[in-house]
């Protein structure tokens, strides 16, 4: 269950769907990745893999607020925050690769806003006895189809030759070890 209904206008919705994606992606992707790359501190791939840790850690700050809760409740919240740390790290890596391969700030802002709107997939619905077997199977198949389509189209949508981000100029000069995903069906890459 989401903390808010995103179909109505409110300041909380505006923050979650516009302000947070804009500023978080600007700070944690554009600024931090560009600083590390410009200073030649690490390669593009290392930036994309390591910098999201800052983004992930920034999302667990509420544990400090919850430190005085009863021990069992705090433990449940801590486990939830650990899970959130993991999936925000994975999302940060994904957003970092989208930024590295496309060089497009607005693409990652839209991706972040979409992630905030939909939230984490409710995979537990596939196993919920309250749903009929047919509905659970449909949900499971839709998730599976989405994963397969995503995996098979990733290299097409992440083709850096289409977007020509400035990171590629570093790779062409031998200053970066950016991984360029092969295009589906292409044999010369």
DRENLO-512393 format. One line per field, with one value per residue: residue number from 1; residue in one letter; chain; y negated, x negated, z of N, C-alpha, C in turn. Coordinates in pm, 1 decimal, decimal comma. Layout:
<rs>
num <- [NUM ...]
residu <- [A ...]
chaine <- [A ...]
n_y <- [Y ...]
n_x <- [X ...]
n_z <- [Z ...]
ca_y <- [Y ...]
ca_x <- [X ...]
ca_z <- [Z ...]
c_y <- [Y ...]
c_x <- [X ...]
c_z <- [Z ...]
</rs>
This chain:
<rs>
num <- [1 2 3 4 5 6 7 8 9 10 11 12 13 14 15 16 17 18 19 20 21 22 23 24 25 26 27 28 29 30 31 32 33 34 35 36 37 38 39 40 41 42 43 44 45 46 47 48 49 50 51 52 53 54 55 56 57 58 59 60 61 62 63 64 65 66 67 68 69 70 71 72 73 74 75 76 77 78 79 80 81 82 83 84 85 86 87 88 89 90 91 92 93 94 95 96 97 98 99 100 101 102 103 104 105 106 107 108 109 110 111 112 113 114 115 116 117 118 119 120 121 122 123 124 125 126 127 128 129 130 131 132 133 134 135 136 137 138 139 140 141 142 143 144 145 146 147 148 149 150 151 152 153 154 155 156 157 158 159 160 161 162 163 164 165 166 167 168 169 170 171 172 173 174 175 176 177 178 179 180 181 182 183 184 185 186 187 188 189]
residu <- [X X X X X X X X X X X X X X X X X X X X X X X X X X X X X X X X X X X X X X X X X X X X X X X X X X X X X X X X X X X X X X X X X X X X X X X X X X X X X X X X X X X X X X X X X X X X X X X X X X X X X X X X X X X X X X X X X X X X X X X X X X X X X X X X X X X X X X X X X X X X X X X X X X X X X X X X X X X X X X X X X X X X X X X X X X X X X X X X X X X X X X X X X X X X X]
chaine <- [A A A A A A A A A A A A A A A A A A A A A A A A A A A A A A A A A A A A A A A A A A A A A A A A A A A A A A A A A A A A A A A A A A A A A A A A A A A A A A A A A A A A A A A A A A A A A A A A A A A A A A A A A A A A A A A A A A A A A A A A A A A A A A A A A A A A A A A A A A A A A A A A A A A A A A A A A A A A A A A A A A A A A A A A A A A A A A A A A A A A A A A A A A A A A]
n_y <- [118,3 -216,2 -524,2 -738,5 -864,2 -892,6 -996,2 -1227,0 -1579,2 -1699,5 -1852,5 -1664,4 -1465,5 -1615,3 -1661,5 -1392,7 -1301,7 -1493,2 -1694,1 -1540,1 -1331,9 -1502,8 -1656,1 -1452,3 -1290,5 -1480,2 -1544,7 -1288,3 -1147,0 -1316,1 -1525,1 -1390,5 -1168,9 -1307,4 -1468,6 -1276,1 -1161,8 -1381,2 -1451,1 -1235,4 -1024,9 -776,5 -515,8 -517,1 -289,6 -211,1 -437,8 -421,4 -189,5 -229,9 -492,9 -492,4 -399,2 -616,2 -732,0 -524,0 -503,2 -749,6 -707,9 -572,6 -719,9 -751,3 -560,8 -658,6 -830,5 -641,6 -504,5 -486,3 -327,4 -38,6 262,8 490,2 377,6 184,9 356,5 482,0 255,4 191,3 412,7 376,9 133,3 217,3 382,2 179,4 31,5 209,2 231,9 -36,7 -74,9 98,5 -25,0 -270,6 -194,3 -109,9 -352,9 -503,3 -371,5 -422,3 -699,3 -713,2 -582,6 -722,3 -992,0 -1160,7 -1367,4 -1411,6 -1168,5 -1000,6 -1133,6 -1102,8 -824,7 -785,9 -921,0 -758,9 -522,5 -605,0 -652,1 -400,1 -232,4 46,1 359,6 560,5 843,7 1040,4 1078,1 1281,8 1505,4 1482,8 1610,4 1499,7 1414,2 1548,9 1854,3 1826,6 1547,7 1504,2 1645,5 1496,3 1249,8 1334,6 1424,0 1184,1 1032,9 1194,6 1179,5 905,5 888,7 1047,2 903,5 658,2 739,9 831,5 600,8 417,4 360,2 240,8 0,7 -118,7 -193,9 -355,3 -484,1 -603,7 -812,4 -940,6 -1021,7 -1235,0 -1080,6 -881,3 -997,9 -998,6 -724,8 -665,7 -789,8 -630,6 -673,1 -567,1 -283,1 -211,1 0,7 101,1 204,0 490,7 474,0 629,5 907,9 800,5 859,1 750,8 598,7]
n_x <- [-84,5 -58,4 -188,6 -38,4 228,0 169,9 326,1 454,2 406,4 158,1 -67,0 -247,8 -237,6 -334,4 -593,4 -691,0 -665,0 -773,5 -959,7 -1140,4 -1238,5 -1364,4 -1562,2 -1702,6 -1803,4 -1954,5 -2149,6 -2253,8 -2311,7 -2384,5 -2555,6 -2733,4 -2836,6 -2946,3 -3138,1 -3319,8 -3402,4 -3507,4 -3716,2 -3870,9 -3872,1 -3752,6 -3641,7 -3374,4 -3210,6 -3272,7 -3182,9 -2908,3 -2844,1 -2928,7 -2857,9 -2571,7 -2545,5 -2556,8 -2311,9 -2139,6 -2192,5 -2101,4 -1832,1 -1768,4 -1747,8 -1532,4 -1542,4 -1682,7 -1499,9 -1318,3 -1444,9 -1375,4 -1156,5 -961,7 -1152,7 -1094,2 -929,6 -1105,4 -1299,0 -1157,0 -1114,0 -1378,9 -1458,4 -1292,1 -1397,9 -1654,3 -1595,5 -1494,0 -1727,9 -1873,6 -1713,1 -1705,7 -1972,1 -2005,6 -1823,8 -1955,7 -2192,3 -2085,2 -1964,2 -2197,0 -2335,2 -2154,2 -2181,7 -2457,7 -2475,1 -2296,6 -2321,2 -2121,3 -1950,5 -1675,7 -1563,9 -1634,7 -1512,2 -1242,0 -1229,4 -1276,8 -1055,2 -852,5 -914,8 -868,2 -594,5 -474,6 -588,4 -739,3 -717,0 -431,2 -486,4 -409,3 -141,5 -116,3 -117,3 85,3 354,0 604,6 658,3 789,3 675,9 645,0 620,6 385,2 203,7 217,7 113,9 -145,7 -240,6 -231,9 -425,5 -649,4 -653,4 -702,0 -960,3 -1108,8 -1067,0 -1184,7 -1452,8 -1523,7 -1499,2 -1670,7 -1937,4 -1878,3 -1739,8 -1935,0 -2138,9 -2429,0 -2522,7 -2309,1 -2235,9 -2475,2 -2637,6 -2851,9 -3024,5 -3113,1 -3309,2 -3520,2 -3560,0 -3637,9 -3880,8 -4027,8 -4016,3 -3823,6 -3637,1 -3388,7 -3111,7 -2972,3 -2664,6 -2590,7 -2409,5 -2098,6 -2120,4 -2334,2 -2654,3 -2902,9 -2982,9]
n_z <- [0,0 -86,7 50,4 -12,3 -223,3 -549,4 -747,6 -688,3 -645,6 -434,7 -199,2 -101,3 -298,6 -514,8 -423,5 -409,4 -674,8 -845,3 -733,5 -563,7 -745,4 -936,9 -788,7 -647,8 -855,6 -990,0 -795,7 -705,3 -938,6 -1170,3 -1060,0 -872,4 -1022,6 -1242,4 -1111,6 -1009,7 -1252,6 -1397,3 -1229,5 -1266,3 -1086,6 -1072,7 -1298,0 -1545,3 -1514,7 -1250,2 -1115,2 -1171,1 -1036,7 -769,9 -676,1 -641,0 -383,0 -209,1 -269,6 -189,4 86,7 169,9 179,6 410,1 635,2 807,4 1003,5 1219,9 1336,0 1422,0 1625,7 1898,2 1917,3 2025,2 2068,0 1896,4 1697,3 1596,8 1493,8 1282,9 1123,1 1066,1 914,3 694,4 603,0 536,4 320,7 156,4 124,5 -32,3 -270,6 -352,9 -405,6 -624,4 -802,3 -822,9 -952,3 -1195,5 -1285,0 -1300,7 -1507,9 -1714,8 -1729,3 -1789,3 -2038,6 -2199,8 -2139,7 -2072,4 -1864,8 -1813,6 -1873,8 -1661,3 -1453,2 -1521,8 -1508,2 -1232,8 -1123,1 -1222,2 -1088,3 -822,9 -842,3 -908,3 -719,4 -537,7 -700,7 -631,4 -563,6 -390,9 -434,5 -616,2 -463,4 -286,1 -115,4 -116,8 -368,5 -673,0 -829,7 -1105,9 -1132,3 -985,2 -1143,1 -1379,8 -1290,2 -1221,4 -1474,3 -1616,9 -1478,9 -1540,6 -1824,5 -1848,7 -1736,3 -1917,2 -2159,7 -2086,7 -2043,3 -2299,4 -2454,1 -2347,8 -2444,4 -2687,0 -2619,2 -2470,0 -2635,4 -2685,4 -2912,0 -3028,7 -2857,9 -2795,1 -2554,7 -2354,7 -2210,4 -2376,8 -2529,5 -2353,8 -2333,9 -2593,3 -2600,4 -2445,7 -2173,4 -2017,7 -1906,7 -2006,8 -2037,5 -2326,5 -2419,8 -2622,4 -2930,0 -2995,2 -3198,6 -3336,0 -3465,5 -3490,5 -3274,1]
ca_y <- [0,0 -339,2 -618,8 -843,1 -839,3 -982,8 -1045,6 -1357,9 -1673,4 -1745,6 -1888,2 -1541,4 -1405,3 -1700,1 -1631,8 -1255,4 -1275,0 -1593,9 -1752,2 -1438,2 -1277,7 -1604,2 -1689,0 -1333,4 -1250,5 -1583,0 -1531,9 -1155,9 -1097,6 -1414,6 -1592,1 -1300,2 -1095,6 -1400,5 -1509,4 -1166,8 -1143,6 -1496,9 -1446,1 -1111,9 -945,7 -639,6 -497,3 -528,9 -170,7 -217,6 -542,8 -372,0 -84,1 -273,9 -615,6 -471,2 -373,6 -743,6 -742,8 -423,6 -539,4 -866,6 -665,1 -499,3 -815,7 -744,4 -470,0 -740,9 -876,8 -527,2 -433,0 -471,1 -239,3 91,6 339,7 573,5 288,8 128,5 463,5 493,8 137,3 201,4 511,2 307,0 33,9 292,1 416,5 54,7 1,1 296,3 199,7 -169,4 -55,4 155,3 -130,3 -369,3 -140,1 -116,0 -493,4 -544,9 -321,1 -498,2 -829,5 -695,8 -542,8 -818,2 -1129,4 -1236,2 -1392,3 -1399,1 -1026,4 -942,7 -1196,3 -1034,6 -689,9 -796,2 -956,1 -638,4 -430,4 -655,4 -638,3 -260,4 -164,1 176,6 454,3 639,0 982,2 1129,4 1106,1 1410,2 1612,2 1447,3 1703,3 1423,4 1403,1 1677,9 1910,5 1765,9 1411,0 1513,9 1685,7 1380,9 1155,5 1393,0 1421,5 1044,8 1001,4 1269,4 1118,6 776,5 911,5 1094,9 790,5 563,5 796,5 839,5 469,2 329,0 313,1 151,9 -130,6 -173,3 -205,4 -487,6 -551,4 -683,2 -931,0 -997,6 -1097,9 -1280,2 -975,1 -802,5 -1061,4 -948,2 -585,7 -665,2 -836,6 -533,1 -717,8 -507,0 -143,5 -197,3 120,5 70,5 329,3 526,8 466,5 760,8 951,4 742,7 948,6 680,3 523,5]
ca_x <- [0,0 -135,6 -162,2 51,0 295,4 105,8 420,9 504,5 296,7 124,3 -208,3 -324,0 -248,0 -424,2 -728,6 -730,6 -664,4 -845,1 -1076,1 -1237,0 -1312,1 -1450,1 -1679,3 -1782,3 -1878,7 -2054,6 -2259,6 -2315,1 -2358,2 -2454,7 -2665,4 -2833,8 -2904,9 -3028,5 -3254,4 -3417,6 -3457,6 -3589,9 -3838,3 -3937,7 -3886,0 -3715,2 -3585,5 -3228,8 -3148,5 -3285,8 -3090,9 -2771,8 -2825,1 -2959,7 -2787,1 -2436,3 -2547,6 -2519,0 -2167,6 -2071,4 -2207,5 -2017,0 -1693,5 -1746,1 -1760,5 -1419,3 -1573,2 -1724,2 -1375,6 -1248,3 -1534,7 -1315,6 -1039,2 -983,7 -1257,5 -1041,5 -884,9 -1225,8 -1362,9 -1082,7 -1142,6 -1517,9 -1461,4 -1232,2 -1493,6 -1762,6 -1541,8 -1489,4 -1866,8 -1912,5 -1648,5 -1746,8 -2105,0 -1984,0 -1765,5 -2060,7 -2280,8 -2010,4 -1954,8 -2332,2 -2362,4 -2072,3 -2247,1 -2587,5 -2458,6 -2218,9 -2358,8 -1996,5 -1903,8 -1530,7 -1529,4 -1644,7 -1409,1 -1116,2 -1241,4 -1262,3 -915,8 -774,1 -942,1 -796,2 -450,7 -431,7 -641,4 -799,2 -613,8 -365,1 -506,0 -339,2 -7,0 -120,8 -105,6 192,9 467,9 728,4 680,1 813,7 557,3 633,4 569,6 245,2 125,0 211,7 18,6 -278,3 -279,9 -257,6 -558,4 -747,0 -659,3 -769,2 -1103,8 -1166,4 -1068,9 -1285,8 -1585,5 -1550,5 -1502,6 -1762,1 -2048,3 -1825,2 -1710,7 -2055,4 -2241,1 -2489,9 -2546,9 -2190,0 -2231,7 -2609,5 -2670,1 -2991,1 -3106,5 -3173,4 -3433,8 -3623,4 -3586,2 -3710,6 -4016,5 -4093,1 -4013,2 -3711,8 -3611,9 -3243,7 -3064,0 -2869,5 -2591,0 -2574,3 -2274,6 -2042,4 -2140,7 -2454,2 -2768,9 -3030,6 -3015,1]
ca_z <- [0,0 -94,2 158,1 -59,8 -349,0 -645,0 -846,1 -646,6 -629,7 -300,4 -190,9 -84,5 -432,0 -592,9 -375,6 -444,6 -818,2 -923,1 -667,1 -521,4 -860,3 -998,7 -707,6 -617,8 -974,9 -1016,4 -699,4 -695,3 -1067,4 -1251,3 -989,6 -816,0 -1130,0 -1319,9 -1032,2 -1008,9 -1385,7 -1432,3 -1148,2 -1304,4 -964,1 -1105,8 -1431,3 -1554,8 -1455,3 -1104,6 -1069,6 -1181,3 -937,2 -632,9 -638,5 -588,2 -239,3 -146,0 -292,8 -107,3 228,3 195,2 196,6 535,5 745,6 900,7 1114,4 1334,1 1396,9 1479,9 1717,0 2030,9 1910,9 2089,6 2000,4 1788,5 1590,5 1535,8 1417,5 1157,6 1041,3 1020,8 805,4 579,7 553,0 473,2 189,2 78,9 91,1 -144,0 -397,8 -400,1 -464,7 -757,5 -884,7 -847,8 -1056,0 -1320,5 -1326,3 -1338,0 -1642,5 -1809,9 -1745,6 -1855,7 -2177,8 -2277,8 -2107,6 -2062,1 -1728,8 -1802,4 -1879,0 -1527,3 -1369,7 -1554,3 -1453,4 -1087,8 -1095,2 -1248,3 -977,9 -706,4 -864,2 -903,4 -601,6 -560,5 -746,4 -527,1 -605,2 -297,6 -486,7 -686,5 -365,0 -193,8 -124,7 -135,2 -512,6 -737,3 -894,4 -1238,6 -1116,8 -943,2 -1259,7 -1470,7 -1231,1 -1235,7 -1615,0 -1656,6 -1426,5 -1618,2 -1957,8 -1833,0 -1713,9 -2043,4 -2254,0 -2039,9 -2066,8 -2442,9 -2518,1 -2276,0 -2527,5 -2790,4 -2563,2 -2407,5 -2738,2 -2669,1 -3040,0 -3058,8 -2774,1 -2797,1 -2434,4 -2348,8 -2151,0 -2483,9 -2573,8 -2263,1 -2369,6 -2720,1 -2573,9 -2359,9 -2034,9 -1948,0 -1941,1 -2013,5 -2103,9 -2423,7 -2438,4 -2763,1 -2983,1 -3025,0 -3336,9 -3394,4 -3443,9 -3501,7 -3152,6]
c_y <- [-123,5 -432,8 -725,5 -799,6 -940,4 -1037,2 -1178,1 -1449,5 -1709,8 -1780,7 -1765,3 -1470,7 -1484,2 -1674,8 -1495,3 -1232,5 -1375,4 -1641,9 -1648,6 -1375,9 -1378,8 -1625,4 -1567,4 -1289,8 -1353,8 -1565,0 -1397,7 -1097,6 -1202,5 -1471,7 -1493,6 -1224,3 -1188,7 -1446,5 -1400,1 -1146,5 -1258,5 -1496,9 -1321,6 -1024,7 -800,0 -636,3 -512,8 -409,4 -171,9 -324,6 -490,8 -266,8 -133,0 -394,9 -593,6 -436,9 -500,1 -762,0 -647,2 -460,6 -658,4 -828,2 -589,0 -590,3 -806,4 -647,9 -546,8 -790,9 -764,2 -453,5 -408,8 -386,9 -111,3 179,4 420,4 488,9 226,1 232,6 482,2 375,9 142,8 301,5 449,8 205,7 100,5 335,8 292,5 13,1 82,0 254,2 56,9 -164,3 -1,5 50,0 -236,0 -323,0 -148,6 -260,4 -546,4 -496,7 -393,4 -634,4 -815,3 -665,0 -645,1 -961,6 -1218,5 -1247,3 -1367,0 -1253,9 -965,6 -1007,3 -1127,8 -892,2 -689,3 -829,0 -834,9 -537,6 -475,3 -634,9 -493,7 -187,6 -30,7 274,1 540,4 787,7 1078,8 1159,1 1237,8 1527,1 1589,6 1537,4 1630,2 1402,3 1542,4 1725,3 1846,6 1624,9 1412,4 1553,6 1570,7 1279,8 1206,7 1389,2 1279,5 998,7 1068,2 1210,6 984,3 791,7 954,8 981,8 688,1 614,4 795,8 703,6 374,5 274,0 220,5 10,9 -196,3 -186,3 -344,3 -557,6 -634,2 -816,2 -1008,0 -1082,9 -1133,4 -1175,9 -893,8 -866,0 -1020,1 -805,6 -577,4 -710,8 -741,9 -570,7 -649,0 -362,2 -117,4 -72,1 82,2 200,3 361,7 514,6 606,3 792,2 894,5 834,3 874,8 600,7 607,5]
c_x <- [-88,2 -96,3 -62,1 117,6 243,2 201,5 484,7 385,1 281,1 -23,8 -296,6 -342,3 -343,2 -568,9 -775,1 -744,5 -742,9 -972,8 -1181,7 -1309,2 -1408,5 -1577,2 -1764,9 -1863,4 -1985,2 -2175,6 -2329,8 -2359,6 -2444,0 -2575,6 -2772,8 -2908,0 -2995,9 -3151,8 -3360,8 -3480,8 -3549,4 -3721,5 -3921,2 -3968,0 -3853,7 -3652,9 -3433,8 -3162,0 -3159,1 -3194,2 -2948,6 -2743,9 -2841,6 -2877,0 -2643,5 -2432,0 -2512,0 -2367,6 -2091,6 -2077,0 -2119,1 -1871,2 -1667,7 -1751,9 -1646,6 -1444,0 -1616,5 -1601,5 -1305,5 -1329,3 -1474,5 -1188,1 -1065,8 -1074,6 -1205,4 -995,5 -1004,1 -1296,0 -1293,0 -1109,9 -1284,3 -1530,6 -1401,3 -1326,6 -1614,1 -1720,1 -1538,3 -1629,9 -1910,4 -1844,5 -1677,2 -1888,2 -2091,0 -1923,1 -1870,5 -2158,4 -2212,1 -2001,7 -2091,6 -2369,5 -2279,3 -2136,4 -2378,6 -2571,3 -2384,4 -2265,6 -2237,6 -1949,6 -1754,9 -1485,4 -1533,9 -1546,1 -1274,8 -1116,6 -1218,2 -1116,8 -825,4 -792,7 -868,1 -645,5 -405,5 -478,7 -703,2 -690,2 -559,7 -367,8 -430,3 -197,1 -2,1 -96,4 9,1 314,7 600,9 760,5 707,3 685,6 535,9 574,1 422,5 156,2 110,4 109,7 -124,0 -327,8 -308,7 -393,5 -666,2 -763,8 -731,0 -918,6 -1171,5 -1174,6 -1174,0 -1425,2 -1619,6 -1558,7 -1603,4 -1871,3 -2000,0 -1804,5 -1833,3 -2169,0 -2303,7 -2518,9 -2426,6 -2194,8 -2363,8 -2639,7 -2818,7 -3081,5 -3177,3 -3301,1 -3548,3 -3661,4 -3668,0 -3854,6 -4092,1 -4092,5 -3903,9 -3696,0 -3462,0 -3206,5 -2951,7 -2794,3 -2577,7 -2429,6 -2225,8 -2062,0 -2264,2 -2573,4 -2901,2 -3066,5 -3083,0]
c_z <- [0,0 18,5 116,7 -189,5 -450,4 -750,6 -805,5 -623,9 -482,3 -300,6 -174,0 -219,4 -520,7 -553,2 -424,8 -594,7 -901,0 -854,2 -629,9 -641,0 -923,3 -917,3 -674,6 -739,1 -1009,5 -924,0 -712,9 -828,1 -1136,6 -1177,8 -945,2 -925,7 -1208,8 -1242,5 -1033,7 -1146,0 -1425,1 -1355,2 -1179,7 -1182,3 -990,2 -1243,8 -1427,4 -1487,4 -1303,9 -1046,8 -1065,7 -1074,5 -793,6 -589,5 -590,8 -439,6 -161,5 -153,1 -201,2 40,5 264,3 218,4 325,8 657,9 847,9 1016,7 1238,4 1410,0 1472,6 1586,5 1855,4 2030,7 1989,8 2002,4 1881,1 1669,9 1519,3 1448,5 1282,6 1065,1 985,6 906,2 678,7 518,5 486,4 333,0 99,8 37,5 -30,6 -274,2 -443,7 -456,7 -606,8 -851,1 -919,4 -954,0 -1192,0 -1372,1 -1368,6 -1476,4 -1747,2 -1834,6 -1821,9 -2004,2 -2261,7 -2256,8 -2085,7 -1916,9 -1715,7 -1810,4 -1738,7 -1430,8 -1394,9 -1499,2 -1302,4 -1050,1 -1117,5 -1135,4 -851,8 -720,9 -845,7 -778,3 -638,0 -602,9 -632,0 -564,6 -514,2 -344,2 -563,6 -591,7 -266,1 -216,8 -144,5 -282,7 -568,6 -805,0 -1031,4 -1228,5 -1074,6 -1059,9 -1359,2 -1418,8 -1250,0 -1378,8 -1663,0 -1603,6 -1510,1 -1758,2 -1950,9 -1815,1 -1843,9 -2145,7 -2215,4 -2074,9 -2215,5 -2511,1 -2454,6 -2367,7 -2638,4 -2735,6 -2500,0 -2507,0 -2732,6 -2801,1 -3081,8 -2984,4 -2773,0 -2673,9 -2430,4 -2286,2 -2258,9 -2534,8 -2483,0 -2300,1 -2498,2 -2703,1 -2482,4 -2212,5 -1954,1 -1991,3 -1947,9 -2091,8 -2198,3 -2452,1 -2586,7 -2804,2 -3015,1 -3171,8 -3401,2 -3364,0 -3443,6 -3377,0 -3051,2]
</rs>
